[in-house]
């Protein structure tokens, strides 16, 4: 797999995992928004949010990544990413920083990052104290793939 062309990443946490999305793929980062649930939607679709008059699908990354559910007393945050089909909100636990990446620290996704997370990660960057998992947003917003459709 080739090294991504991004040098800056917007970072966020889902469970204890640090993920990054290229800054150019981010539309905005906003606090929790009320969600309208959609009957019969894929399990990872939390619902729809109204983003200044635009209806945006909200995908719970914990569900999409097959991680344990978020506790009821913890509200997610919205990382709105640009896709070919329009904006999609990824519900995450905590927002990190925008980080500048040294491309020499890029590695293919290690075999120890398995399961659904391994399917949705392009590769990793070694940061000083942790790994930055680079999220493949096109696969992360594909709720049909997680539902086996």
N, C-alpha and C positions, 0 to 999 in steps of 0.2 A: 504494500500500500504506500502511496506517495505521501510525502510530508505536506500537510496543509500549508497554504500560502499566507495564512494569517500570522501576524506577529503579536496581536493584542487579543486577549480573551476576556470576556465577561464571565466571572466564576460564580458558582452557587453550589450549595450543599443539598444533597438528597440523602437522607439517613446520614451516614458518616462518610459518604463519598463526595469528593470534590470534583465537580464537572466544569467544563468550560465550553463556551460557544463563541465563535469569532465575533468580534465587535460589529463587523459589517452585517451580520445576520440578525442582530438585535434591533427591534423597533423601539422597545422601552421596557423598563422594569418598574412595576407598580405594586402597591400594597394589595392585600386581599380585596377582592371584589365579590359581591353577591353573585351566586351562580344559580342559573335556572337549569334544573335537571331535565334531561331528555330521556323519555321512556324508550326502552329497547336499544339504547346506545351501547357501544362497546364498553367493556368493564373499565378501561382506562380513561374514558371520557367522563370527566366530572360534570360537565354541562356546558352552558353558554354564558358568556359575560357580555355586558354592554360596555363597549369601550368608546365613549363619546359618540354614541349613535351607531357605531359599527358592531355587529354581532360577531363575536370571536369564540371559537371552540376552545375550551379549557381542558387540557389533558393532565391528569395527575401522574407525574413522573414516577412516584413511588409504585403505583399500579403498573405503569408501562414497563418499569424495570423489574417487576416481580419482587418488590421489597415489602417489608411489613407496613401496614397502614399507619398513618400519622395519628398521634394521640388526639382525642377530641378537644383538648384544651389548647391545641396549637393550630393556628391558622396559617395556611400556605401563602406564599408570595407569588406574583405573576411575572414570569419572564416571557415577554411577547416577542416571538421570533417571526421573521419574514420567511414565507414559503412561496412556492410557485402558485399556490391556491389562495394566497392571502395570509394575513397574520393568524398565528395560533399562539395561545397562552400555555406555557408550561408551568405547572404548579410545583414549586420547590419549597424546601424547608427554610433556607437561609440564603441571603445574598452575600457573595464574597466581594472581592475587589476586581477591578480591571487590571490585568497583569500583562506585562511585556514578557514575551517568551524568547528564550535563546533556542533557536532552531536545532542546535547541536544536541539538545537534550531529548529530542523526539525519538520515540521507539514505537514499534508495532505493538498492538495490544498483547500483553503477556498472556500465556495460557492460564495463569492463575486468576485472570479476570474472566470468569466463565459465565455460563447461563445467559440470561436475558441481557445483563449489563454488557457482556462481551459482544452481543449482537448489535448493540446500539452505540458502541464506542469505536471511533476511527483509529485511535491510538492514544498514547500517553506522553506527557512531558514530565520529566523528573524535576520537581521543584526542590527547594532546599529541604523542606521537612515532610513533603508528601507528594503523591502522584496527582497530576491533573489529568482527568479522563476527558478526552475531547469527544463531546457528544456529536454524533452524526444526526443533525436535526432532521434531515429528510426521512431517516428511518425512525427517529423518535416520535415524529408526528403521524406515522403510518399506523393508525389504530387497527386497520384490517389485518396487518401482519401479526399483531399481538393476539388478535382474536382467532387466528388461524383461518382467516377468510382468504 
